[in-house]
Amino acid sequence: MAAEETKTETAQVKPKEEKQTNCLNCNKPIKKLKRYYRNGKFYCNKKCWRAFVKKQKEEAKQ
């Protein structure tokens, strides 16, 4: 009985990985045909990716 209880507890603990649906910079919905992928994340275009990187660098300086 105890072994069965621990198996069910470990199965419930694993969180589901969520699919990214919005751009990290401008929060626009990302469409399948028009998306920009860098470093494991999706952006709506290259301009938003550059702006996001620039914003992260400025926050790191402060």
Buried (B, 14 or more C-beta within 10 A) or exposed (E): EEEEEEEEEEEEEEEEEEEBEEBBBEEEEBEEEEEBEEEEEBBBBEEBBBBBBEEEEEEEEE
